[in-house]
Amino acid sequence: MQTFRLEFEENASELYVASLARGILEGIKSGALKSETGIWSLGRPLFKRALAAWPISPELRNVLEGFDELSALSELGIDPGPTLQKMTDVLDQCQHTSNIGNASLVIRATST
């Protein structure tokens, strides 16, 4: 299996993780992605463990935890729209308040 790895400075993690989460939520909103996509991407325990040491806000951590809720709502036949909007609003705040300071926004990519 070939892998693709993105690397960025740790103090830019709030901006990039929030942006990635927002992209997944927008895909779910548009119907391009299923609601369980969040669980199997950013909601995975492996990813959460990696994030444990990263300097991201509690608000962003809560949004990532909320990916489980989206899948549950969908399974119960409940419209996830209001929850998706709430999560997106929080991500907007995370992006706007991310303190990247002097961090480089360069993303390095490698393929193996």
Backbone as XML, in Angstrom:
<?xml version="1.0"?>
<chain id="A" units="angstrom">
  <residue number="1" name="MET">
    <atom name="N" x="0.845" y="-1.186" z="0.000"/>
    <atom name="CA" x="0.000" y="0.000" z="0.000"/>
    <atom name="C" x="0.883" y="1.240" z="0.000"/>
  </residue>
  <residue number="2" name="GLN">
    <atom name="N" x="0.625" y="2.115" z="-0.917"/>
    <atom name="CA" x="1.380" y="3.357" z="-1.003"/>
    <atom name="C" x="0.768" y="4.384" z="-0.047"/>
  </residue>
  <residue number="3" name="THR">
    <atom name="N" x="1.607" y="5.182" z="0.592"/>
    <atom name="CA" x="1.113" y="6.202" z="1.523"/>
    <atom name="C" x="1.564" y="7.583" z="1.085"/>
  </residue>
  <residue number="4" name="PHE">
    <atom name="N" x="0.818" y="8.560" z="1.530"/>
    <atom name="CA" x="1.114" y="9.959" z="1.255"/>
    <atom name="C" x="1.108" y="10.674" z="2.590"/>
  </residue>
  <residue number="5" name="ARG">
    <atom name="N" x="2.153" y="11.410" z="2.888"/>
    <atom name="CA" x="2.301" y="12.030" z="4.197"/>
    <atom name="C" x="2.455" y="13.543" z="4.044"/>
  </residue>
  <residue number="6" name="LEU">
    <atom name="N" x="1.661" y="14.263" z="4.848"/>
    <atom name="CA" x="1.758" y="15.719" z="4.878"/>
    <atom name="C" x="2.382" y="16.130" z="6.202"/>
  </residue>
  <residue number="7" name="GLU">
    <atom name="N" x="3.308" y="17.063" z="6.157"/>
    <atom name="CA" x="3.954" y="17.554" z="7.367"/>
    <atom name="C" x="3.873" y="19.073" z="7.392"/>
  </residue>
  <residue number="8" name="PHE">
    <atom name="N" x="3.639" y="19.599" z="8.594"/>
    <atom name="CA" x="3.631" y="21.043" z="8.792"/>
    <atom name="C" x="4.096" y="21.319" z="10.209"/>
  </residue>
  <residue number="9" name="GLU">
    <atom name="N" x="4.449" y="22.566" z="10.470"/>
    <atom name="CA" x="4.933" y="22.919" z="11.798"/>
    <atom name="C" x="3.839" y="22.722" z="12.839"/>
  </residue>
  <residue number="10" name="GLU">
    <atom name="N" x="4.244" y="22.236" z="14.006"/>
    <atom name="CA" x="3.305" y="21.924" z="15.067"/>
    <atom name="C" x="2.434" y="23.114" z="15.455"/>
  </residue>
  <residue number="11" name="ASN">
    <atom name="N" x="3.010" y="24.316" z="15.505"/>
    <atom name="CA" x="2.205" y="25.460" z="15.935"/>
    <atom name="C" x="1.255" y="25.964" z="14.851"/>
  </residue>
  <residue number="12" name="ALA">
    <atom name="N" x="1.200" y="25.289" z="13.720"/>
    <atom name="CA" x="0.189" y="25.586" z="12.695"/>
    <atom name="C" x="-0.899" y="24.511" z="12.703"/>
  </residue>
  <residue number="13" name="SER">
    <atom name="N" x="-0.829" y="23.599" z="13.682"/>
    <atom name="CA" x="-1.741" y="22.457" z="13.686"/>
    <atom name="C" x="-3.205" y="22.857" z="13.856"/>
  </residue>
  <residue number="14" name="GLU">
    <atom name="N" x="-3.498" y="23.874" z="14.662"/>
    <atom name="CA" x="-4.895" y="24.307" z="14.847"/>
    <atom name="C" x="-5.506" y="24.691" z="13.500"/>
  </residue>
  <residue number="15" name="LEU">
    <atom name="N" x="-4.782" y="25.479" z="12.730"/>
    <atom name="CA" x="-5.279" y="25.933" z="11.432"/>
    <atom name="C" x="-5.475" y="24.755" z="10.479"/>
  </residue>
  <residue number="16" name="TYR">
    <atom name="N" x="-4.472" y="23.892" z="10.368"/>
    <atom name="CA" x="-4.553" y="22.818" z="9.385"/>
    <atom name="C" x="-5.541" y="21.718" z="9.783"/>
  </residue>
  <residue number="17" name="VAL">
    <atom name="N" x="-5.588" y="21.349" z="11.051"/>
    <atom name="CA" x="-6.533" y="20.316" z="11.467"/>
    <atom name="C" x="-7.965" y="20.840" z="11.344"/>
  </residue>
  <residue number="18" name="ALA">
    <atom name="N" x="-8.172" y="22.106" z="11.723"/>
    <atom name="CA" x="-9.508" y="22.706" z="11.573"/>
    <atom name="C" x="-9.904" y="22.770" z="10.099"/>
  </residue>
  <residue number="19" name="SER">
    <atom name="N" x="-8.962" y="23.081" z="9.245"/>
    <atom name="CA" x="-9.254" y="23.159" z="7.806"/>
    <atom name="C" x="-9.577" y="21.785" z="7.235"/>
  </residue>
  <residue number="20" name="LEU">
    <atom name="N" x="-8.829" y="20.778" z="7.661"/>
    <atom name="CA" x="-9.104" y="19.417" z="7.205"/>
    <atom name="C" x="-10.474" y="18.950" z="7.690"/>
  </residue>
  <residue number="21" name="ALA">
    <atom name="N" x="-10.773" y="19.213" z="8.955"/>
    <atom name="CA" x="-12.078" y="18.834" z="9.505"/>
    <atom name="C" x="-13.205" y="19.556" z="8.774"/>
  </residue>
  <residue number="22" name="ARG">
    <atom name="N" x="-12.982" y="20.826" z="8.486"/>
    <atom name="CA" x="-14.010" y="21.585" z="7.777"/>
    <atom name="C" x="-14.259" y="21.007" z="6.381"/>
  </residue>
  <residue number="23" name="GLY">
    <atom name="N" x="-13.205" y="20.619" z="5.718"/>
    <atom name="CA" x="-13.357" y="20.014" z="4.392"/>
    <atom name="C" x="-14.173" y="18.736" z="4.434"/>
  </residue>
  <residue number="24" name="ILE">
    <atom name="N" x="-13.926" y="17.912" z="5.448"/>
    <atom name="CA" x="-14.693" y="16.672" z="5.590"/>
    <atom name="C" x="-16.153" y="16.990" z="5.891"/>
  </residue>
  <residue number="25" name="LEU">
    <atom name="N" x="-16.386" y="17.972" z="6.778"/>
    <atom name="CA" x="-17.777" y="18.351" z="7.085"/>
    <atom name="C" x="-18.489" y="18.900" z="5.857"/>
  </residue>
  <residue number="26" name="GLU">
    <atom name="N" x="-17.810" y="19.701" z="5.060"/>
    <atom name="CA" x="-18.423" y="20.231" z="3.840"/>
    <atom name="C" x="-18.760" y="19.098" z="2.868"/>
  </residue>
  <residue number="27" name="GLY">
    <atom name="N" x="-17.894" y="18.093" z="2.800"/>
    <atom name="CA" x="-18.177" y="16.928" z="1.961"/>
    <atom name="C" x="-19.399" y="16.168" z="2.440"/>
  </residue>
  <residue number="28" name="ILE">
    <atom name="N" x="-19.531" y="16.053" z="3.770"/>
    <atom name="CA" x="-20.708" y="15.384" z="4.334"/>
    <atom name="C" x="-21.956" y="16.212" z="4.048"/>
  </residue>
  <residue number="29" name="LYS">
    <atom name="N" x="-21.861" y="17.533" z="4.247"/>
    <atom name="CA" x="-23.010" y="18.416" z="3.977"/>
    <atom name="C" x="-23.492" y="18.291" z="2.538"/>
  </residue>
  <residue number="30" name="SER">
    <atom name="N" x="-22.546" y="18.250" z="1.600"/>
    <atom name="CA" x="-22.906" y="18.223" z="0.183"/>
    <atom name="C" x="-23.384" y="16.857" z="-0.282"/>
  </residue>
  <residue number="31" name="GLY">
    <atom name="N" x="-23.152" y="15.839" z="0.545"/>
    <atom name="CA" x="-23.535" y="14.484" z="0.155"/>
    <atom name="C" x="-22.430" y="13.743" z="-0.576"/>
  </residue>
  <residue number="32" name="ALA">
    <atom name="N" x="-21.282" y="14.390" z="-0.794"/>
    <atom name="CA" x="-20.163" y="13.732" z="-1.465"/>
    <atom name="C" x="-19.532" y="12.663" z="-0.567"/>
  </residue>
  <residue number="33" name="LEU">
    <atom name="N" x="-19.647" y="12.853" z="0.756"/>
    <atom name="CA" x="-19.116" y="11.895" z="1.726"/>
    <atom name="C" x="-20.238" y="11.411" z="2.629"/>
  </residue>
  <residue number="34" name="LYS">
    <atom name="N" x="-20.127" y="10.189" z="3.098"/>
    <atom name="CA" x="-21.096" y="9.649" z="4.048"/>
    <atom name="C" x="-20.777" y="10.183" z="5.435"/>
  </residue>
  <residue number="35" name="SER">
    <atom name="N" x="-21.770" y="10.205" z="6.308"/>
    <atom name="CA" x="-21.587" y="10.759" z="7.647"/>
    <atom name="C" x="-20.544" y="9.994" z="8.463"/>
  </residue>
  <residue number="36" name="GLU">
    <atom name="N" x="-20.351" y="8.727" z="8.173"/>
    <atom name="CA" x="-19.352" y="7.974" z="8.933"/>
    <atom name="C" x="-17.919" y="8.247" z="8.491"/>
  </residue>
  <residue number="37" name="THR">
    <atom name="N" x="-17.736" y="9.035" z="7.441"/>
    <atom name="CA" x="-16.397" y="9.370" z="6.970"/>
    <atom name="C" x="-15.566" y="10.014" z="8.070"/>
  </residue>
  <residue number="38" name="GLY">
    <atom name="N" x="-16.189" y="10.853" z="8.875"/>
    <atom name="CA" x="-15.467" y="11.511" z="9.958"/>
    <atom name="C" x="-14.883" y="10.541" z="10.961"/>
  </residue>
  <residue number="39" name="ILE">
    <atom name="N" x="-15.635" y="9.494" z="11.269"/>
    <atom name="CA" x="-15.161" y="8.496" z="12.229"/>
    <atom name="C" x="-13.931" y="7.780" z="11.689"/>
  </residue>
  <residue number="40" name="TRP">
    <atom name="N" x="-13.941" y="7.486" z="10.399"/>
    <atom name="CA" x="-12.863" y="6.698" z="9.812"/>
    <atom name="C" x="-11.724" y="7.552" z="9.279"/>
  </residue>
  <residue number="41" name="SER">
    <atom name="N" x="-11.770" y="8.834" z="9.542"/>
    <atom name="CA" x="-10.661" y="9.711" z="9.138"/>
    <atom name="C" x="-10.132" y="10.421" z="10.381"/>
  </residue>
  <residue number="42" name="LEU">
    <atom name="N" x="-10.662" y="11.569" z="10.684"/>
    <atom name="CA" x="-10.174" y="12.352" z="11.826"/>
    <atom name="C" x="-10.667" y="11.834" z="13.167"/>
  </residue>
  <residue number="43" name="GLY">
    <atom name="N" x="-11.676" y="10.992" z="13.164"/>
    <atom name="CA" x="-12.203" y="10.456" z="14.414"/>
    <atom name="C" x="-11.544" y="9.158" z="14.857"/>
  </residue>
  <residue number="44" name="ARG">
    <atom name="N" x="-10.601" y="8.669" z="14.080"/>
    <atom name="CA" x="-9.933" y="7.405" z="14.415"/>
    <atom name="C" x="-9.108" y="7.542" z="15.690"/>
  </residue>
  <residue number="45" name="PRO">
    <atom name="N" x="-9.123" y="6.518" z="16.542"/>
    <atom name="CA" x="-8.331" y="6.574" z="17.781"/>
    <atom name="C" x="-6.848" y="6.861" z="17.539"/>
  </residue>
  <residue number="46" name="LEU">
    <atom name="N" x="-6.292" y="6.311" z="16.476"/>
    <atom name="CA" x="-4.883" y="6.545" z="16.160"/>
    <atom name="C" x="-4.612" y="8.032" z="15.923"/>
  </residue>
  <residue number="47" name="PHE">
    <atom name="N" x="-5.512" y="8.675" z="15.193"/>
    <atom name="CA" x="-5.359" y="10.112" z="14.925"/>
    <atom name="C" x="-5.544" y="10.911" z="16.208"/>
  </residue>
  <residue number="48" name="LYS">
    <atom name="N" x="-6.532" y="10.536" z="17.013"/>
    <atom name="CA" x="-6.782" y="11.239" z="18.274"/>
    <atom name="C" x="-5.593" y="11.126" z="19.224"/>
  </residue>
  <residue number="49" name="ARG">
    <atom name="N" x="-4.979" y="9.946" z="19.260"/>
    <atom name="CA" x="-3.794" y="9.772" z="20.116"/>
    <atom name="C" x="-2.657" y="10.669" z="19.642"/>
  </residue>
  <residue number="50" name="ALA">
    <atom name="N" x="-2.481" y="10.756" z="18.340"/>
    <atom name="CA" x="-1.430" y="11.620" z="17.798"/>
    <atom name="C" x="-1.704" y="13.079" z="18.150"/>
  </residue>
  <residue number="51" name="LEU">
    <atom name="N" x="-2.974" y="13.460" z="18.145"/>
    <atom name="CA" x="-3.346" y="14.847" z="18.464"/>
    <atom name="C" x="-3.194" y="15.183" z="19.946"/>
  </residue>
  <residue number="52" name="ALA">
    <atom name="N" x="-3.138" y="14.166" z="20.789"/>
    <atom name="CA" x="-3.093" y="14.399" z="22.233"/>
    <atom name="C" x="-1.943" y="15.323" z="22.631"/>
  </residue>
  <residue number="53" name="ALA">
    <atom name="N" x="-0.838" y="15.241" z="21.933"/>
    <atom name="CA" x="0.328" y="16.061" z="22.269"/>
    <atom name="C" x="0.395" y="17.356" z="21.459"/>
  </residue>
  <residue number="54" name="TRP">
    <atom name="N" x="-0.524" y="17.558" z="20.561"/>
    <atom name="CA" x="-0.487" y="18.750" z="19.710"/>
    <atom name="C" x="-1.167" y="19.923" z="20.391"/>
  </residue>
  <residue number="55" name="PRO">
    <atom name="N" x="-0.711" y="21.117" z="20.080"/>
    <atom name="CA" x="-1.316" y="22.310" z="20.685"/>
    <atom name="C" x="-2.581" y="22.747" z="19.944"/>
  </residue>
  <residue number="56" name="ILE">
    <atom name="N" x="-3.662" y="21.992" z="20.150"/>
    <atom name="CA" x="-4.931" y="22.400" z="19.550"/>
    <atom name="C" x="-5.915" y="22.704" z="20.671"/>
  </residue>
  <residue number="57" name="SER">
    <atom name="N" x="-6.883" y="23.528" z="20.358"/>
    <atom name="CA" x="-7.835" y="24.011" z="21.358"/>
    <atom name="C" x="-8.824" y="22.924" z="21.781"/>
  </residue>
  <residue number="58" name="PRO">
    <atom name="N" x="-9.384" y="23.077" z="22.976"/>
    <atom name="CA" x="-10.434" y="22.142" z="23.411"/>
    <atom name="C" x="-11.639" y="22.172" z="22.467"/>
  </residue>
  <residue number="59" name="GLU">
    <atom name="N" x="-11.920" y="23.328" z="21.896"/>
    <atom name="CA" x="-13.048" y="23.444" z="20.963"/>
    <atom name="C" x="-12.828" y="22.565" z="19.736"/>
  </residue>
  <residue number="60" name="LEU">
    <atom name="N" x="-11.610" y="22.579" z="19.211"/>
    <atom name="CA" x="-11.309" y="21.744" z="18.049"/>
    <atom name="C" x="-11.357" y="20.264" z="18.433"/>
  </residue>
  <residue number="61" name="ARG">
    <atom name="N" x="-10.849" y="19.921" z="19.589"/>
    <atom name="CA" x="-10.924" y="18.534" z="20.053"/>
    <atom name="C" x="-12.381" y="18.080" z="20.153"/>
  </residue>
  <residue number="62" name="ASN">
    <atom name="N" x="-13.253" y="18.961" z="20.651"/>
    <atom name="CA" x="-14.675" y="18.623" z="20.771"/>
    <atom name="C" x="-15.314" y="18.372" z="19.411"/>
  </residue>
  <residue number="63" name="VAL">
    <atom name="N" x="-14.937" y="19.180" z="18.420"/>
    <atom name="CA" x="-15.476" y="18.964" z="17.072"/>
    <atom name="C" x="-15.046" y="17.593" z="16.564"/>
  </residue>
  <residue number="64" name="LEU">
    <atom name="N" x="-13.784" y="17.250" z="16.760"/>
    <atom name="CA" x="-13.308" y="15.945" z="16.297"/>
    <atom name="C" x="-14.038" y="14.810" z="16.998"/>
  </residue>
  <residue number="65" name="GLU">
    <atom name="N" x="-14.337" y="14.988" z="18.272"/>
    <atom name="CA" x="-15.122" y="13.988" z="19.004"/>
    <atom name="C" x="-16.542" y="13.909" z="18.446"/>
  </residue>
  <residue number="66" name="GLY">
    <atom name="N" x="-17.047" y="15.011" z="17.921"/>
    <atom name="CA" x="-18.408" y="15.078" z="17.401"/>
    <atom name="C" x="-18.635" y="14.292" z="16.131"/>
  </residue>
  <residue number="67" name="PHE">
    <atom name="N" x="-17.554" y="13.840" z="15.474"/>
    <atom name="CA" x="-17.731" y="13.029" z="14.269"/>
    <atom name="C" x="-18.500" y="11.743" z="14.584"/>
  </residue>
  <residue number="68" name="ASP">
    <atom name="N" x="-18.307" y="11.202" z="15.786"/>
    <atom name="CA" x="-19.070" y="10.018" z="16.194"/>
    <atom name="C" x="-20.569" y="10.323" z="16.220"/>
  </residue>
  <residue number="69" name="GLU">
    <atom name="N" x="-20.904" y="11.512" z="16.711"/>
    <atom name="CA" x="-22.313" y="11.909" z="16.821"/>
    <atom name="C" x="-22.976" y="11.981" z="15.454"/>
  </residue>
  <residue number="70" name="LEU">
    <atom name="N" x="-22.247" y="12.471" z="14.460"/>
    <atom name="CA" x="-22.813" y="12.569" z="13.107"/>
    <atom name="C" x="-23.240" y="11.205" z="12.590"/>
  </residue>
  <residue number="71" name="SER">
    <atom name="N" x="-22.394" y="10.227" z="12.777"/>
    <atom name="CA" x="-22.716" y="8.890" z="12.316"/>
    <atom name="C" x="-23.931" y="8.340" z="13.063"/>
  </residue>
  <residue number="72" name="ALA">
    <atom name="N" x="-23.978" y="8.559" z="14.375"/>
    <atom name="CA" x="-25.105" y="8.071" z="15.180"/>
    <atom name="C" x="-26.410" y="8.722" z="14.746"/>
  </residue>
  <residue number="73" name="LEU">
    <atom name="N" x="-26.378" y="10.036" z="14.506"/>
    <atom name="CA" x="-27.586" y="10.737" z="14.057"/>
    <atom name="C" x="-28.091" y="10.148" z="12.751"/>
  </residue>
  <residue number="74" name="SER">
    <atom name="N" x="-27.162" y="9.919" z="11.840"/>
    <atom name="CA" x="-27.529" y="9.365" z="10.542"/>
    <atom name="C" x="-28.147" y="7.970" z="10.695"/>
  </residue>
  <residue number="75" name="GLU">
    <atom name="N" x="-27.538" y="7.151" z="11.545"/>
    <atom name="CA" x="-28.062" y="5.796" z="11.769"/>
    <atom name="C" x="-29.460" y="5.826" z="12.374"/>
  </residue>
  <residue number="76" name="LEU">
    <atom name="N" x="-29.745" y="6.845" z="13.189"/>
    <atom name="CA" x="-31.057" y="6.969" z="13.821"/>
    <atom name="C" x="-32.081" y="7.671" z="12.931"/>
  </residue>
  <residue number="77" name="GLY">
    <atom name="N" x="-31.648" y="8.086" z="11.736"/>
    <atom name="CA" x="-32.558" y="8.767" z="10.817"/>
    <atom name="C" x="-32.832" y="10.207" z="11.201"/>
  </residue>
  <residue number="78" name="ILE">
    <atom name="N" x="-31.959" y="10.805" z="12.012"/>
    <atom name="CA" x="-32.113" y="12.198" z="12.447"/>
    <atom name="C" x="-31.273" y="13.090" z="11.538"/>
  </residue>
  <residue number="79" name="ASP">
    <atom name="N" x="-31.841" y="14.195" z="11.113"/>
    <atom name="CA" x="-31.140" y="15.145" z="10.251"/>
    <atom name="C" x="-29.900" y="15.676" z="10.954"/>
  </residue>
  <residue number="80" name="PRO">
    <atom name="N" x="-28.707" y="15.426" z="10.393"/>
    <atom name="CA" x="-27.483" y="15.920" z="11.025"/>
    <atom name="C" x="-27.184" y="17.386" z="10.699"/>
  </residue>
  <residue number="81" name="GLY">
    <atom name="N" x="-28.040" y="18.023" z="9.894"/>
    <atom name="CA" x="-27.801" y="19.395" z="9.445"/>
    <atom name="C" x="-27.469" y="20.378" z="10.553"/>
  </residue>
  <residue number="82" name="PRO">
    <atom name="N" x="-28.287" y="20.473" z="11.615"/>
    <atom name="CA" x="-27.978" y="21.430" z="12.686"/>
    <atom name="C" x="-26.641" y="21.132" z="13.381"/>
  </residue>
  <residue number="83" name="THR">
    <atom name="N" x="-26.332" y="19.863" z="13.567"/>
    <atom name="CA" x="-25.057" y="19.497" z="14.200"/>
    <atom name="C" x="-23.896" y="19.838" z="13.277"/>
  </residue>
  <residue number="84" name="LEU">
    <atom name="N" x="-24.055" y="19.561" z="11.986"/>
    <atom name="CA" x="-23.025" y="19.919" z="11.010"/>
    <atom name="C" x="-22.766" y="21.422" z="11.033"/>
  </residue>
  <residue number="85" name="GLN">
    <atom name="N" x="-23.824" y="22.212" z="11.089"/>
    <atom name="CA" x="-23.665" y="23.667" z="11.097"/>
    <atom name="C" x="-22.961" y="24.145" z="12.356"/>
  </residue>
  <residue number="86" name="LYS">
    <atom name="N" x="-23.332" y="23.572" z="13.485"/>
    <atom name="CA" x="-22.694" y="23.946" z="14.756"/>
    <atom name="C" x="-21.202" y="23.619" z="14.714"/>
  </residue>
  <residue number="87" name="MET">
    <atom name="N" x="-20.876" y="22.432" z="14.208"/>
    <atom name="CA" x="-19.471" y="22.035" z="14.113"/>
    <atom name="C" x="-18.709" y="22.953" z="13.166"/>
  </residue>
  <residue number="88" name="THR">
    <atom name="N" x="-19.324" y="23.299" z="12.046"/>
    <atom name="CA" x="-18.687" y="24.193" z="11.078"/>
    <atom name="C" x="-18.454" y="25.573" z="11.691"/>
  </residue>
  <residue number="89" name="ASP">
    <atom name="N" x="-19.416" y="26.066" z="12.454"/>
    <atom name="CA" x="-19.257" y="27.371" z="13.111"/>
    <atom name="C" x="-18.081" y="27.366" z="14.081"/>
  </residue>
  <residue number="90" name="VAL">
    <atom name="N" x="-17.940" y="26.280" z="14.830"/>
    <atom name="CA" x="-16.810" y="26.170" z="15.763"/>
    <atom name="C" x="-15.496" y="26.131" z="14.994"/>
  </residue>
  <residue number="91" name="LEU">
    <atom name="N" x="-15.476" y="25.398" z="13.888"/>
    <atom name="CA" x="-14.256" y="25.325" z="13.081"/>
    <atom name="C" x="-13.897" y="26.688" z="12.497"/>
  </residue>
  <residue number="92" name="ASP">
    <atom name="N" x="-14.899" y="27.467" z="12.106"/>
    <atom name="CA" x="-14.636" y="28.838" z="11.645"/>
    <atom name="C" x="-13.880" y="29.616" z="12.714"/>
  </residue>
  <residue number="93" name="GLN">
    <atom name="N" x="-14.371" y="29.512" z="13.953"/>
    <atom name="CA" x="-13.722" y="30.212" z="15.073"/>
    <atom name="C" x="-12.303" y="29.701" z="15.278"/>
  </residue>
  <residue number="94" name="CYS">
    <atom name="N" x="-12.122" y="28.399" z="15.201"/>
    <atom name="CA" x="-10.782" y="27.825" z="15.371"/>
    <atom name="C" x="-9.817" y="28.359" z="14.313"/>
  </residue>
  <residue number="95" name="GLN">
    <atom name="N" x="-10.285" y="28.450" z="13.081"/>
    <atom name="CA" x="-9.431" y="28.964" z="12.011"/>
    <atom name="C" x="-9.109" y="30.442" z="12.228"/>
  </residue>
  <residue number="96" name="HIS">
    <atom name="N" x="-10.115" y="31.206" z="12.621"/>
    <atom name="CA" x="-9.921" y="32.648" z="12.806"/>
    <atom name="C" x="-9.033" y="32.968" z="13.999"/>
  </residue>
  <residue number="97" name="THR">
    <atom name="N" x="-9.092" y="32.150" z="15.031"/>
    <atom name="CA" x="-8.332" y="32.455" z="16.244"/>
    <atom name="C" x="-7.037" y="31.657" z="16.345"/>
  </residue>
  <residue number="98" name="SER">
    <atom name="N" x="-6.744" y="30.826" z="15.340"/>
    <atom name="CA" x="-5.493" y="30.062" z="15.416"/>
    <atom name="C" x="-4.329" y="31.035" z="15.436"/>
  </residue>
  <residue number="99" name="ASN">
    <atom name="N" x="-3.476" y="30.836" z="16.391"/>
    <atom name="CA" x="-2.343" y="31.728" z="16.594"/>
    <atom name="C" x="-1.121" y="31.102" z="15.940"/>
  </residue>
  <residue number="100" name="ILE">
    <atom name="N" x="-0.950" y="31.383" z="14.658"/>
    <atom name="CA" x="0.168" y="30.780" z="13.950"/>
    <atom name="C" x="1.447" y="31.580" z="14.123"/>
  </residue>
  <residue number="101" name="GLY">
    <atom name="N" x="1.328" y="32.819" z="14.615"/>
    <atom name="CA" x="2.519" y="33.612" z="14.910"/>
    <atom name="C" x="3.516" y="33.588" z="13.778"/>
  </residue>
  <residue number="102" name="ASN">
    <atom name="N" x="4.707" y="33.125" z="14.096"/>
    <atom name="CA" x="5.779" y="33.059" z="13.102"/>
    <atom name="C" x="5.890" y="31.693" z="12.444"/>
  </residue>
  <residue number="103" name="ALA">
    <atom name="N" x="4.893" y="30.872" z="12.640"/>
    <atom name="CA" x="4.941" y="29.524" z="12.061"/>
    <atom name="C" x="4.932" y="29.597" z="10.549"/>
  </residue>
  <residue number="104" name="SER">
    <atom name="N" x="5.687" y="28.708" z="9.975"/>
    <atom name="CA" x="5.660" y="28.578" z="8.527"/>
    <atom name="C" x="4.382" y="27.834" z="8.153"/>
  </residue>
  <residue number="105" name="LEU">
    <atom name="N" x="3.735" y="28.257" z="7.096"/>
    <atom name="CA" x="2.547" y="27.546" z="6.619"/>
    <atom name="C" x="2.889" y="26.588" z="5.487"/>
  </residue>
  <residue number="106" name="VAL">
    <atom name="N" x="4.181" y="26.335" z="5.318"/>
    <atom name="CA" x="4.635" y="25.403" z="4.295"/>
    <atom name="C" x="4.194" y="23.994" z="4.668"/>
  </residue>
  <residue number="107" name="ILE">
    <atom name="N" x="3.671" y="23.283" z="3.689"/>
    <atom name="CA" x="3.327" y="21.877" z="3.866"/>
    <atom name="C" x="4.313" y="21.068" z="3.052"/>
  </residue>
  <residue number="108" name="ARG">
    <atom name="N" x="4.960" y="20.136" z="3.721"/>
    <atom name="CA" x="5.871" y="19.233" z="3.033"/>
    <atom name="C" x="5.134" y="17.926" z="2.767"/>
  </residue>
  <residue number="109" name="ALA">
    <atom name="N" x="5.326" y="17.373" z="1.594"/>
    <atom name="CA" x="4.638" y="16.144" z="1.244"/>
    <atom name="C" x="5.648" y="15.102" z="0.802"/>
  </residue>
  <residue number="110" name="THR">
    <atom name="N" x="5.434" y="13.881" z="1.244"/>
    <atom name="CA" x="6.269" y="12.764" z="0.819"/>
    <atom name="C" x="5.370" y="11.595" z="0.453"/>
  </residue>
  <residue number="111" name="SER">
    <atom name="N" x="5.828" y="10.801" z="-0.466"/>
    <atom name="CA" x="5.086" y="9.618" z="-0.892"/>
    <atom name="C" x="6.001" y="8.422" z="-0.746"/>
  </residue>
  <residue number="112" name="THR">
    <atom name="N" x="5.445" y="7.360" z="-0.169"/>
    <atom name="CA" x="6.252" y="6.127" z="-0.023"/>
    <atom name="C" x="5.523" y="4.952" z="-0.620"/>
  </residue>
</chain>
